[in-house]
Structures are given as structure tokens and as C-alpha cells.
């Protein structure tokens, strides 16, 4: 049974997380499906913008599924998939938009900030719990997005951030009613898709090259995988 859906309409690809019974917590299957959809969107010349959303406006994703039954090898593989998802989104050649409604936590928040643009739902609760959980993830993309001082504030406190605060801190570009977050994200994507795709892709490439976020994201990903391999790592439950 698929945990995601993917569709393309008028140049906009919509990747939805569809595991609302688990608060869209990301397990191995979901991460693999996400990577396959991201790859499809990248190769499809008809796609101009990729939007990531969920089928539940109460939450984009609660992060990693720590209840997933895995052995040591499986837990390492899952962490590798997380790193790949972040890197694939950061390095994606076309613009990306995240619909950030409800709970956007941990891995869910990392997916959101790996995208180029974000629409926050009025019910947004975004949190980066790396310091709280001991996970060495977050700085690479967050510093690029909102600066060093704000990244420290968010990462070291692991606090919940509301929609209004997220807008003030630069975490989201717009705020929409909770149930209309995806619609607003698609509208923003359509604004970007209206421009010549070659020019947009070139502009994104220039911005990333001058900022160095692609390289920093990859370096952070290697560190989080090594942390899972030889450090405490995320907990896992063997069947």
C-alpha cells in the first residue's frame, strides 16, 4: 500500500505524504517513495515546480517513525535515505515549494527547509528537535534560510514555532488558513511556473552556488549517517 501520491497538473508536480494515521511519520517505505517521485519530477520536462504537501492539514510530517521495526542495518539504511531526501531536494534543479500545515517536526521540518519556498498554515507548529534528541542535523539548510543567529535560536532551544513567528523569522514566505495551505502552495508554485524554466533553473543554480548550501547539506548528511553508524543513533525496534 502506497504511503505517498504523485500527480502532475499544468507543469506543477504534487507529492503528497499520505500516512495521516501515523501523523505522516516517515518510515523506510515513505522515504523510498519520496525519492522515486523526486526523481520522476526531475526527469519530467513537463514539470516546472515540485510541491510537497500531505493529505492531512493537521500536519505535514511528525518526522522519523521511531516505532518502525528495524534491525541495525535497517536503521542505518533509513538514515541514509533521510540524508538523500534532504540532499535531493536541496540540489533539485527546479523550484520546490512546501505546504507547511500543522505539525512540521524533525525530519518533516528538514524536508520543508530543504525546499526553496514555504507556505505556512495558520496552525503551523514547526520544530527542530536536534539538540533535544541529539541528532546532528539542521544547521546546513537552516543557516542558509534564516541566518546564523536565528538558526542557533531554533536549533538550541528546540522550541515550537507558530505561523506568525515563522513568517517573522523567514521560515515561511506566506501564511494561509490551515485547510487552504496546499492550495496556497500550489498558487505560489503557479506564479513561479509562469516564468521561463531555463531562466528559473539558472537563477536557482546561481543562488546555490554562491551560497554553498548543496555542499553543506551533503557534508551534514554524511555526518548524520556516521552518527547512526557509530554513535548513539536514532532508536530502533527489532521485531
LODOKOL-894818 format. One line per field, with one value per atom (N, C-alpha, C, CB): atom name; x, y, z negated; residue number from 1. Coordinates in steps of 0.1 Angstrom, whole numbers, plus 2048, in hexadecimal, padded with zeros to 3 digits. Glycine has a CB too. Layout:
BEGIN
atom: [CA|...]
px: [X|...]
py: [Y|...]
pz: [Z|...]
seq: [NUM|...]
END
This chain:
BEGIN
atom: [N|CA|C|CB|N|CA|C|CB|N|CA|C|CB|N|CA|C|CB|N|CA|C|CB|N|CA|C|CB|N|CA|C|CB|N|CA|C|CB|N|CA|C|CB|N|CA|C|CB|N|CA|C|CB|N|CA|C|CB|N|CA|C|CB|N|CA|C|CB|N|CA|C|CB|N|CA|C|CB|N|CA|C|CB|N|CA|C|CB|N|CA|C|CB|N|CA|C|CB|N|CA|C|CB|N|CA|C|CB|N|CA|C|CB|N|CA|C|CB|N|CA|C|CB|N|CA|C|CB|N|CA|C|CB|N|CA|C|CB|N|CA|C|CB|N|CA|C|CB|N|CA|C|CB|N|CA|C|CB|N|CA|C|CB|N|CA|C|CB|N|CA|C|CB|N|CA|C|CB|N|CA|C|CB|N|CA|C|CB|N|CA|C|CB|N|CA|C|CB|N|CA|C|CB|N|CA|C|CB|N|CA|C|CB|N|CA|C|CB|N|CA|C|CB|N|CA|C|CB|N|CA|C|CB|N|CA|C|CB|N|CA|C|CB|N|CA|C|CB|N|CA|C|CB|N|CA|C|CB|N|CA|C|CB|N|CA|C|CB|N|CA|C|CB|N|CA|C|CB|N|CA|C|CB|N|CA|C|CB|N|CA|C|CB|N|CA|C|CB|N|CA|C|CB|N|CA|C|CB|N|CA|C|CB|N|CA|C|CB|N|CA|C|CB|N|CA|C|CB|N|CA|C|CB|N|CA|C|CB|N|CA|C|CB|N|CA|C|CB|N|CA|C|CB|N|CA|C|CB|N|CA|C|CB|N|CA|C|CB|N|CA|C|CB|N|CA|C|CB|N|CA|C|CB|N|CA|C|CB|N|CA|C|CB|N|CA|C|CB|N|CA|C|CB|N|CA|C|CB|N|CA|C|CB|N|CA|C|CB|N|CA|C|CB|N|CA|C|CB|N|CA|C|CB|N|CA|C|CB|N|CA|C|CB|N|CA|C|CB|N|CA|C|CB|N|CA|C|CB|N|CA|C|CB|N|CA|C|CB|N|CA|C|CB|N|CA|C|CB|N|CA|C|CB|N|CA|C|CB|N|CA|C|CB|N|CA|C|CB|N|CA|C|CB|N|CA|C|CB|N|CA|C|CB|N|CA|C|CB|N|CA|C|CB|N|CA|C|CB|N|CA|C|CB|N|CA|C|CB|N|CA|C|CB|N|CA|C|CB|N|CA|C|CB|N|CA|C|CB|N|CA|C|CB|N|CA|C|CB|N|CA|C|CB|N|CA|C|CB|N|CA|C|CB|N|CA|C|CB|N|CA|C|CB|N|CA|C|CB|N|CA|C|CB|N|CA|C|CB|N|CA|C|CB|N|CA|C|CB|N|CA|C|CB|N|CA|C|CB|N|CA|C|CB|N|CA|C|CB|N|CA|C|CB|N|CA|C|CB|N|CA|C|CB|N|CA|C|CB|N|CA|C|CB|N|CA|C|CB|N|CA|C|CB|N|CA|C|CB|N|CA|C|CB|N|CA|C|CB|N|CA|C|CB|N|CA|C|CB|N|CA|C|CB|N|CA|C|CB|N|CA|C|CB|N|CA|C|CB|N|CA|C|CB|N|CA|C|CB|N|CA|C|CB|N|CA|C|CB|N|CA|C|CB|N|CA|C|CB|N|CA|C|CB|N|CA|C|CB|N|CA|C|CB|N|CA|C|CB|N|CA|C|CB|N|CA|C|CB|N|CA|C|CB|N|CA|C|CB|N|CA|C|CB|N|CA|C|CB|N|CA|C|CB|N|CA|C|CB|N|CA|C|CB|N|CA|C|CB|N|CA|C|CB|N|CA|C|CB|N|CA|C|CB|N|CA|C|CB|N|CA|C|CB|N|CA|C|CB|N|CA|C|CB|N|CA|C|CB|N|CA|C|CB|N|CA|C|CB|N|CA|C|CB|N|CA|C|CB|N|CA|C|CB|N|CA|C|CB|N|CA|C|CB|N|CA|C|CB|N|CA|C|CB|N|CA|C|CB|N|CA|C|CB|N|CA|C|CB|N|CA|C|CB|N|CA|C|CB|N|CA|C|CB|N|CA|C|CB|N|CA|C|CB|N|CA|C|CB|N|CA|C|CB|N|CA|C|CB|N|CA|C|CB|N|CA|C|CB|N|CA|C|CB|N|CA|C|CB|N|CA|C|CB|N|CA|C|CB|N|CA|C|CB|N|CA|C|CB|N|CA|C|CB|N|CA|C|CB|N|CA|C|CB|N|CA|C|CB|N|CA|C|CB|N|CA|C|CB|N|CA|C|CB|N|CA|C|CB|N|CA|C|CB|N|CA|C|CB|N|CA|C|CB|N|CA|C|CB|N|CA|C|CB|N|CA|C|CB|N|CA|C|CB|N|CA|C|CB|N|CA|C|CB|N|CA|C|CB|N|CA|C|CB|N|CA|C|CB|N|CA|C|CB|N|CA|C|CB|N|CA|C|CB|N|CA|C|CB|N|CA|C|CB|N|CA|C|CB|N|CA|C|CB|N|CA|C|CB|N|CA|C|CB|N|CA|C|CB|N|CA|C|CB|N|CA|C|CB|N|CA|C|CB|N|CA|C|CB|N|CA|C|CB|N|CA|C|CB|N|CA|C|CB|N|CA|C|CB|N|CA|C|CB]
px: [808|800|809|7F6|806|80F|80C|80C|817|816|817|821|818|819|811|828|80E|808|810|7F9|80F|816|80E|824|80D|805|80B|7F6|808|80E|802|819|801|7F6|7FB|7EA|7FB|7FF|80D|7F5|816|824|827|827|81E|821|81F|817|82A|829|826|837|81C|818|81B|809|824|828|821|838|818|811|815|802|818|81A|80C|823|80A|7FC|7FC|7F5|801|801|7FC|810|7F0|7EB|7E8|7DF|7E6|7E4|7F0|7DF|7FC|808|80E|812|805|80A|814|80F|813|81C|82B|81B|82D|83B|841|83B|84E|855|85C|85E|858|85F|867|855|86D|875|86D|87B|861|859|856|84C|852|84E|85A|848|865|871|875|87D|874|877|86E|877|861|857|85A|849|85D|860|86C|863|876|882|87E|88D|875|871|869|869|860|858|861|84D|86A|873|87B|87D|880|887|87E|88C|872|868|866|85B|864|862|86E|85E|87A|886|888|892|884|886|87B|887|86F|864|865|857|867|868|85B|86C|850|844|842|838|84A|84A|852|84E|84C|854|856|84C|84D|84E|849|846|850|84C|846|858|83A|834|833|826|837|836|82C|844|822|817|813|80B|808|803|7F4|807|7EE|7DF|7D8|7DC|7DF|7DA|7DE|7DD|7D5|7DA|7DE|7CF|7DC|7E1|7F0|7D9|7F6|805|80B|808|816|81E|825|828|82C|833|838|83E|836|83C|84A|833|850|85E|860|865|86B|86F|865|87D|862|85A|862|852|864|86C|866|86F|85A|854|855|845|85B|85D|866|864|862|86A|876|861|882|88E|899|892|8A2|8AE|8B9|8B3|8C5|8D0|8D2|8DC|8D3|8D5|8CA|8D7|8BE|8B2|8B1|8A5|8B5|8B5|8C0|8B8|8CB|8D5|8D0|8E3|8CA|8C4|8BA|8BE|8B2|8A8|8AE|89E|8B9|8C0|8C6|8CA|8CB|8D1|8C6|8D8|8BA|8AF|8AB|8A3|8AB|8A8|8B2|8A8|8BF|8C9|8C7|8D7|8C4|8C2|8B6|8C0|8AB|89F|8A3|894|8AA|8AE|8B6|8B5|8C0|8CA|8C3|8D5|8BA|8B3|8AB|8AB|8A4|89C|8A4|893|8AF|8B8|8BD|8C3|8C2|8C8|8BF|8D2|8B2|8A8|8A9|899|8A9|8AC|8A1|8B0|895|889|884|87D|87C|878|86F|870|86F|867|860|871|854|84B|846|840|846|841|834|84B|82A|81E|81F|811|822|825|819|831|810|804|806|7F8|801|801|80F|7FA|811|81E|828|81C|833|83E|84A|83F|84E|857|863|850|86F|87A|87D|878|87C|87E|874|87D|868|85E|862|851|868|86D|879|871|881|88D|889|896|87F|879|874|86E|86D|868|873|85F|87D|888|891|88F|891|899|892|89A|885|87E|882|86F|87F|883|879|883|86C|862|858|85A|852|849|83D|851|831|825|821|819|820|81C|80D|823|808|7FA|7F8|7F4|7EC|7EA|7EB|7DC|7EB|7EC|7FA|7E2|804|812|818|81A|81E|827|834|820|83E|84A|854|84F|85C|866|872|860|87E|88A|890|894|88D|891|89F|887|8A8|8B5|8BC|8BD|8BD|8C4|8BD|8C5|8B0|8A8|8AB|899|8AB|8AC|8BB|8A4|8C4|8D2|8D5|8D5|8CC|8CE|8D6|8C0|8E1|8EA|8E5|8F8|8D9|8D3|8CC|8C9|8CC|8C5|8CD|8C1|8D9|8E0|8E2|8EE|8E5|8E9|8DF|8EB|8D2|8C8|8C2|8BD|8C1|8BA|8C2|8B8|8CF|8D8|8D6|8E7|8D5|8D3|8C6|8D3|8BC|8AE|8AC|8A4|8B0|8AD|8B8|8A3|8C5|8D0|8D5|8CD|8E2|8E8|8E1|8F6|8DE|8D8|8CA|8D6|8C2|8B5|8B6|8AC|8BF|8C1|8C5|8CC|8CE|8D2|8C6|8DD|8BE|8B2|8A9|8AB|8A6|89D|8A3|899|8B0|8B6|8B9|8C2|8BE|8C3|8B7|8CC|8AC|8A0|897|899|897|88D|87F|890|87C|86F|865|870|858|84E|84D|840|84B|84A|83C|855|835|827|829|81F|81D|81D|822|80F|81D|821|830|819|835|843|84C|847|847|84E|84F|847|844|844|84E|836|84E|857|866|854|869|877|87B|878|872|876|875|884|86F|86E|863|86A|859|84F|84E|841|849|847|83A|84B|830|822|81B|81B|810|807|7F9|807|7F3|7E6|7DD|7E6|7D0|7C7|7CC|7B8|7CB|7D0|7CB|7CC|7BE|7B9|7BC|7AA|7C1|7C4|7D3|7BD|7DB|7E9|7EE|7F0|7E9|7EE|7E9|7E8|7DD|7D8|7E1|7CA|7E5|7ED|7FB|7EF|800|80D|80D|812|802|800|7FF|7F4|7F9|7F8|806|7EE|80D|81B|823|822|822|829|825|826|818|814|81A|805|81C|823|831|823|838|846|846|84D|83C|83C|839|831|833|830|83C|827|848|854|85B|85D|864|86B|873|875|872|878|887|873|88D|89C|8A1|8A0|89A|89F|89D|897|892|890|89B|882|89D|8A7|8B5|8A7|8B8|8C5|8C7|8C8|8BC|8BC|8BE|8AF|8B7|8B8|8C6|8AE|8CC|8D9|8E3|8DD|8E2|8EB|8EA|8E7|8DE|8DB|8E2|8CC|8E0|8E6|8F5|8E0|8FA|909|910|90D|90A|910|90E|90A|904|901|908|8F2|90A|911|908|91C|8FB|8F2|8F2|8E4|8F4|8F4|8FF|8F5|90B|917|915|924|910|90E|904|909|8F9|8EF|8F5|8E3|8FD|903|90C|90A|914|91D|915|926|90B|903|8FC|8F8|8F8|8F2|8FC|8ED|908|912|914|920|914|915|90A|917|8FE|8F2|8F2|8E5|8F7|8F8|902|8FB|90E|918|914|925|90C|907|8FE|8FF|8F6|8EE|8F6|8E3|901|909|912|913|918|922|91F|92F|914|910|904|90E|8FD|8F0|8E6|8EB|8E4|8DA|8CC|8DC|8C3|8B5|8B1|8AC|8A8|8A4|89D|89B|89E|897|892|8A0|888|881|882|873|888|889|87C|895|877|86B|86E|865]
py: [7F4|800|80C|800|815|821|82B|828|831|83B|849|838|84B|858|858|85C|864|865|86F|868|86E|877|87A|871|887|88A|897|88D|899|8A5|8AB|8A1|8B9|8C0|8CE|8C1|8D1|8DE|8E2|8E9|8D9|8DC|8DB|8E9|8D8|8D7|8C9|8E1|8C3|8B6|8B7|8AE|8AF|8AF|8A1|8B2|8A2|896|897|894|88E|88E|882|88D|885|87B|877|880|869|865|859|860|85D|854|85B|84E|861|869|862|870|855|84D|84D|83F|84F|850|85E|845|868|876|878|87A|870|871|86F|87E|867|864|85C|85B|85F|85A|84D|864|842|835|832|82A|827|823|823|815|81D|81D|82B|815|834|841|849|849|847|84E|849|84C|83C|836|83B|827|83C|841|850|840|858|866|868|86D|860|861|85D|858|853|84F|85A|842|861|86C|878|870|87B|886|884|889|877|874|875|865|871|872|881|86B|889|897|89E|89F|89A|8A0|89C|89B|890|88B|890|87C|893|897|8A5|895|8A7|8B4|8BD|8B4|8B6|8BD|8C4|8B4|8BF|8C4|8D1|8B9|8DB|8E8|8EA|8F3|8E6|8E8|8DC|8F4|8D8|8CD|8D2|8C3|8CE|8D1|8C5|8D7|8C7|8BC|8C0|8B9|8B7|8B9|8AC|8BF|8AC|89F|89F|89E|894|892|896|884|89C|89F|8AD|895|8B7|8C5|8C6|8CE|8BC|8BC|8BA|8B2|8B6|8B4|8B0|8AA|8B7|8B2|8A5|8BD|8A5|899|89B|895|891|891|88C|888|88A|886|877|88A|872|864|85B|861|850|846|83D|83D|842|83B|82D|843|82B|81E|813|820|817|80D|802|814|7F6|7EA|7E8|7DD|7EA|7E9|7E3|7F8|7DC|7D8|7E3|7CA|7E0|7EA|7EE|7E5|7E5|7E8|7F0|7DB|7ED|7F4|802|7ED|804|812|81B|811|815|81C|820|814|816|819|824|80C|824|82F|83C|82C|83D|84A|84E|849|845|848|84E|83B|848|84D|85B|844|85E|86C|875|86C|872|87B|87D|875|872|873|87C|865|87B|883|892|87F|895|8A3|8A8|8A5|8A0|8A4|8A5|89A|89C|89C|8A8|88F|8AC|8B8|8C5|8B9|8C6|8D1|8D3|8D1|8C8|8C8|8C7|8BE|8C6|8C5|8D0|8C4|8CD|8D8|8E2|8D2|8DE|8E7|8EC|8DF|8F7|8FC|8F2|909|8F3|8EA|8F3|8E0|8EE|8F6|8EB|8FD|8EF|8E6|8EC|8E4|8E4|8E8|8E5|8E2|8EE|8EC|8EE|8F5|8E4|8E5|8DC|8E1|8E1|8D9|8D6|8CC|8C9|8C5|8C3|8B8|8CA|8C9|8C8|8D6|8BC|8B9|8B0|8B2|8B2|8AA|8A8|89C|89B|899|8A0|88A|8A2|8AA|8B8|8A9|8BE|8CC|8CD|8D1|8C2|8C2|8C1|8B7|8B9|8B9|8C7|8AE|8CD|8DB|8E5|8E0|8E5|8EF|8EB|8F2|8DF|8DB|8E0|8CC|8E4|8E9|8F8|8E8|8FE|90B|915|90E|912|91B|913|921|91A|913|91C|910|915|91C|916|91A|91E|919|91A|922|90F|90F|916|900|91C|924|91B|92A|90E|905|8FF|8F9|905|900|8FF|909|8F4|8F1|8EB|8E8|8F3|8EE|8ED|8F8|8E2|8E0|8D8|8D8|8DC|8D6|8D0|8E0|8C3|8BD|8B7|8B3|8BB|8B4|8B4|8BB|8C0|8C1|8B9|8D0|8B9|8B1|8A2|8B5|89E|88F|88B|88B|895|891|88F|886|892|88F|89A|88D|898|8A2|8A7|89E|8AD|8B1|8BF|8A6|8C7|8D4|8E0|8D6|8E2|8EE|8F1|8EE|8E6|8E8|8F0|8DB|8EC|8F3|8FF|8E9|8FE|908|915|904|915|921|928|91D|921|927|92E|91C|928|92D|93A|923|939|944|94A|940|946|94D|945|95B|948|940|943|945|94F|952|94B|961|94C|946|937|94A|931|923|91E|91F|925|922|922|92B|92C|92D|921|93B|91D|912|905|913|903|8F6|8F3|8F4|8FD|8FB|8FA|906|901|900|8F5|90E|8F0|8E6|8EA|8D9|8F7|8FD|8FB|90B|8FB|8FB|90A|8F7|90B|918|918|91A|923|925|92B|92E|92C|931|940|931|948|956|958|95E|950|951|94B|949|941|93B|946|92F|94D|958|963|95D|966|971|96D|975|960|95B|957|94F|957|954|945|959|93D|92F|92C|928|934|933|940|92E|93F|94B|951|948|949|94D|944|94C|94A|942|941|949|936|933|92C|92B|92D|925|916|926|90F|902|8F9|8FC|8F8|8EF|8F3|8EE|8FF|904|905|912|8FF|900|8FB|8FA|8EF|8E8|8F1|8DA|8F6|8FE|90B|903|911|91C|919|923|90D|909|906|8FC|901|8FE|90C|8F6|915|923|929|92C|928|92D|926|92C|919|911|916|902|919|91E|92B|91F|933|940|93E|949|934|931|92A|929|921|919|922|90E|92E|937|93D|942|93C|942|937|946|93C|932|928|93A|91B|911|912|904|915|915|921|917|92C|938|935|944|92F|92B|922|926|917|90D|913|902|91C|923|92C|92B|933|93C|933|944|928|920|91A|914|916|911|91B|90C|928|932|935|93F|936|938|92E|939|921|916|916|909|919|918|923|91A|92F|93A|937|947|930|92E|921|92C|917|90B|901|90E|903|8FB|8EC|900|8EA|8DC|8D4|8DB|8DA|8D3|8D2|8DB|8DC|8DB|8D0|8E9|8CF|8C5|8B7|8C7|8B5|8A8|8A5|8A8|8AE|8AC|8A9|8B8|8B0|8AD|89F|8B7|89B|88E|883|88D|884|87A|879|87E|885|884|87E|892|880|879|86A|880|866|858|851|855|858|853|852|85B|85C|85C|850|86A|84C|841|834|840|834|828|826|829|830|82E|835|832|83E|845|83F|854|847|842|83F|84B|848|846|847|838|848|847|83A|84B|839|82C|823|82E|816|80E|802|809|7FC|7F0|7E4|7F4|7DA|7CD|7C5|7C5|7BF|7B7|7AA|7B4]
pz: [800|800|800|7F4|80A|80B|7FF|818|7FB|7F0|7F5|7E6|802|809|815|80C|81B|828|830|827|83D|846|852|84A|856|862|868|85E|875|87C|883|886|881|887|88B|87E|898|89D|898|899|899|896|887|89B|87F|870|86C|869|866|860|852|862|84D|83F|839|83E|82F|828|81A|826|817|80A|801|80C|7F5|7EB|7E6|7DF|7E6|7E3|7D9|7F0|7CD|7C2|7B5|7C0|7B7|7AC|79F|7B1|7A0|794|78B|797|791|789|789|78F|78B|78C|797|77E|7A1|7AC|7A8|7B4|79E|79A|7A5|78C|7A8|7B3|7B0|7B9|7B6|7B4|7C1|7B1|7C1|7CD|7DA|7CB|7DA|7E6|7EB|7E4|7E2|7E6|7EC|7DA|7E6|7EB|7F9|7E1|7FB|808|812|807|80F|818|81B|812|811|813|81D|806|81B|824|833|81F|834|842|848|841|841|846|849|83C|841|843|850|837|852|85E|86A|85D|869|875|878|871|86E|870|877|864|873|878|887|870|88B|898|8A2|898|89D|8A5|8AA|89D|8B7|8BC|8BA|8CB|8B9|8B7|8A9|8B9|8A0|892|890|888|88C|88A|87B|890|872|864|85D|85F|852|849|83C|847|838|82C|823|82E|816|80D|802|806|800|7F7|7F0|7FE|7EA|7E4|7E5|7D5|7E3|7E4|7D7|7E8|7CD|7C1|7BD|7B6|7BD|7BA|7AB|7BD|7A3|795|794|78D|79E|79D|7AB|793|7AE|7BA|7B6|7BE|7AB|7A6|798|7B0|790|782|781|779|78D|78D|78F|781|78A|78C|784|787|78A|783|77A|78D|76D|764|75F|758|763|75F|76A|75D|775|780|77B|78C|77F|77B|784|77A|77F|787|77F|78C|786|780|782|786|77D|77E|78D|778|796|7A4|7A9|7AC|7A6|7AB|7A6|7A7|799|794|79A|784|79E|7A5|7B3|7A6|7BA|7C7|7C7|7CD|7BC|7BB|7BA|7B0|7B2|7B0|7BD|7A5|7C5|7D2|7DB|7D9|7DA|7E2|7DE|7E1|7D1|7CD|7D3|7BE|7D2|7D7|7E6|7D4|7ED|7FC|7FF|802|7F8|7FA|7F9|7F1|7EE|7EC|7F7|7DE|7FA|805|813|805|815|822|824|825|819|819|81A|80D|813|813|821|809|827|834|840|835|83D|848|852|842|85F|868|86B|875|866|868|85A|86F|85A|84E|846|850|839|830|826|829|823|819|80F|820|802|7F8|7F2|7ED|7F0|7EA|7DB|7F0|7D2|7C4|7BB|7C0|7BB|7B3|7A6|7BA|79B|78F|78A|791|785|780|78B|778|78A|794|78B|79E|788|77D|782|771|77C|77F|78E|779|793|7A1|7AA|7A3|7A5|7AC|7AE|7A5|7A3|7A4|7AD|796|7AD|7B6|7C5|7B2|7C8|7D5|7D9|7D7|7D0|7D3|7D6|7C8|7CE|7D0|7DB|7C3|7E0|7EC|7F8|7EC|7F8|803|805|802|810|813|80D|822|80D|808|7FF|813|7F5|7EC|7E9|7DF|7E9|7E4|7D7|7EF|7CD|7C0|7BD|7B5|7B8|7B4|7A7|7B3|7A5|799|78C|799|78E|782|781|784|788|788|77B|791|778|76D|772|762|775|77B|76F|786|770|765|76B|759|766|76A|75D|771|75A|74D|74C|749|755|756|749|761|742|735|72B|731|72B|721|722|722|72F|731|734|73D|736|738|746|730|750|75E|764|765|76A|770|77E|771|77E|78B|789|790|794|793|798|786|793|797|7A6|790|7AD|7BB|7C3|7C2|7C2|7C9|7C2|7CD|7B5|7AD|7AD|79F|7AC|7AC|7BA|7AA|7C4|7D1|7D2|7DC|7CC|7CC|7C4|7C8|7B8|7AF|7A7|7A5|7AA|7A4|797|7A0|793|789|77B|787|778|76B|769|769|773|773|772|77E|77A|77A|76C|785|766|758|74F|753|750|748|74A|74B|756|759|755|767|758|756|748|75F|741|733|729|72F|72C|723|727|724|733|738|735|731|736|733|73E|72F|73B|745|74A|73F|757|75E|765|769|762|767|775|75E|77C|78A|78A|790|780|780|77D|775|774|771|77D|764|783|78F|79A|794|79C|7A6|7A2|7A8|796|791|792|783|790|790|79E|787|7A8|7B5|7B8|7B8|7AF|7B2|7BC|7A5|7BD|7C8|7CF|7C1|7DB|7E4|7E3|7F2|7E0|7DF|7D5|7ED|7D0|7C6|7CC|7B8|7CB|7D1|7C6|7DE|7C7|7BE|7BF|7C2|7B3|7B2|7BE|7A5|7C0|7CA|7D8|7C8|7DA|7E7|7EA|7EA|7E2|7E3|7F0|7D8|7F4|800|80C|801|80C|817|818|814|80D|80E|813|800|80F|814|823|80D|828|836|83E|839|838|83E|83F|836|834|835|83F|827|840|84A|858|849|85A|868|86B|868|861|864|869|857|863|867|875|85D|877|883|88F|882|88D|898|89F|893|898|89E|8A6|892|8AF|8B8|8AF|8C2|8B1|8A8|8A9|8AC|8B4|8B5|8AD|8C4|8AD|8A5|896|8A9|893|884|87F|882|887|883|882|88E|88B|88B|87F|898|87B|870|863|86F|862|856|855|857|860|860|85C|86E|860|85C|84D|864|848|83A|831|837|835|82D|82F|832|83A|83C|833|84B|833|82B|81C|82F|818|80A|805|808|80D|809|802|801|802|7FA|7FF|7FB|80B|810|80A|820|809|804|7F4|807|7EE|7DF|7DC|7DA|7E4|7E1|7E2|7EB|7ED|7EF|7E3|7FC|7DF|7D4|7C7|7D1|7C4|7B9|7BA|7B7|7C6|7C8|7C5|7D6|7C9|7C6|7B7|7CD|7B0|7A1|79A|79C|79F|798|79A|79D|7A6|7A9|7A0|7B8|79F|796|788|798|783|776|773|773|77E|77D|77C|788|784|785|779|791|774|769|75C|76E|75C|750|74A|753|742|73C|746|731|750|75B|756|761|760|75C|757|768|74D|748|753|73C|752|75B|753|767|758|752|75A|74E|756|75E|75B|75A|766|764|75D|772]
seq: [1|1|1|1|2|2|2|2|3|3|3|3|4|4|4|4|5|5|5|5|6|6|6|6|7|7|7|7|8|8|8|8|9|9|9|9|10|10|10|10|11|11|11|11|12|12|12|12|13|13|13|13|14|14|14|14|15|15|15|15|16|16|16|16|17|17|17|17|18|18|18|18|19|19|19|19|20|20|20|20|21|21|21|21|22|22|22|22|23|23|23|23|24|24|24|24|25|25|25|25|26|26|26|26|27|27|27|27|28|28|28|28|29|29|29|29|30|30|30|30|31|31|31|31|32|32|32|32|33|33|33|33|34|34|34|34|35|35|35|35|36|36|36|36|37|37|37|37|38|38|38|38|39|39|39|39|40|40|40|40|41|41|41|41|42|42|42|42|43|43|43|43|44|44|44|44|45|45|45|45|46|46|46|46|47|47|47|47|48|48|48|48|49|49|49|49|50|50|50|50|51|51|51|51|52|52|52|52|53|53|53|53|54|54|54|54|55|55|55|55|56|56|56|56|57|57|57|57|58|58|58|58|59|59|59|59|60|60|60|60|61|61|61|61|62|62|62|62|63|63|63|63|64|64|64|64|65|65|65|65|66|66|66|66|67|67|67|67|68|68|68|68|69|69|69|69|70|70|70|70|71|71|71|71|72|72|72|72|73|73|73|73|74|74|74|74|75|75|75|75|76|76|76|76|77|77|77|77|78|78|78|78|79|79|79|79|80|80|80|80|81|81|81|81|82|82|82|82|83|83|83|83|84|84|84|84|85|85|85|85|86|86|86|86|87|87|87|87|88|88|88|88|89|89|89|89|90|90|90|90|91|91|91|91|92|92|92|92|93|93|93|93|94|94|94|94|95|95|95|95|96|96|96|96|97|97|97|97|98|98|98|98|99|99|99|99|100|100|100|100|101|101|101|101|102|102|102|102|103|103|103|103|104|104|104|104|105|105|105|105|106|106|106|106|107|107|107|107|108|108|108|108|109|109|109|109|110|110|110|110|111|111|111|111|112|112|112|112|113|113|113|113|114|114|114|114|115|115|115|115|116|116|116|116|117|117|117|117|118|118|118|118|119|119|119|119|120|120|120|120|121|121|121|121|122|122|122|122|123|123|123|123|124|124|124|124|125|125|125|125|126|126|126|126|127|127|127|127|128|128|128|128|129|129|129|129|130|130|130|130|131|131|131|131|132|132|132|132|133|133|133|133|134|134|134|134|135|135|135|135|136|136|136|136|137|137|137|137|138|138|138|138|139|139|139|139|140|140|140|140|141|141|141|141|142|142|142|142|143|143|143|143|144|144|144|144|145|145|145|145|146|146|146|146|147|147|147|147|148|148|148|148|149|149|149|149|150|150|150|150|151|151|151|151|152|152|152|152|153|153|153|153|154|154|154|154|155|155|155|155|156|156|156|156|157|157|157|157|158|158|158|158|159|159|159|159|160|160|160|160|161|161|161|161|162|162|162|162|163|163|163|163|164|164|164|164|165|165|165|165|166|166|166|166|167|167|167|167|168|168|168|168|169|169|169|169|170|170|170|170|171|171|171|171|172|172|172|172|173|173|173|173|174|174|174|174|175|175|175|175|176|176|176|176|177|177|177|177|178|178|178|178|179|179|179|179|180|180|180|180|181|181|181|181|182|182|182|182|183|183|183|183|184|184|184|184|185|185|185|185|186|186|186|186|187|187|187|187|188|188|188|188|189|189|189|189|190|190|190|190|191|191|191|191|192|192|192|192|193|193|193|193|194|194|194|194|195|195|195|195|196|196|196|196|197|197|197|197|198|198|198|198|199|199|199|199|200|200|200|200|201|201|201|201|202|202|202|202|203|203|203|203|204|204|204|204|205|205|205|205|206|206|206|206|207|207|207|207|208|208|208|208|209|209|209|209|210|210|210|210|211|211|211|211|212|212|212|212|213|213|213|213|214|214|214|214|215|215|215|215|216|216|216|216|217|217|217|217|218|218|218|218|219|219|219|219|220|220|220|220|221|221|221|221|222|222|222|222|223|223|223|223|224|224|224|224|225|225|225|225|226|226|226|226|227|227|227|227|228|228|228|228|229|229|229|229|230|230|230|230|231|231|231|231|232|232|232|232|233|233|233|233|234|234|234|234|235|235|235|235|236|236|236|236|237|237|237|237|238|238|238|238|239|239|239|239]
END
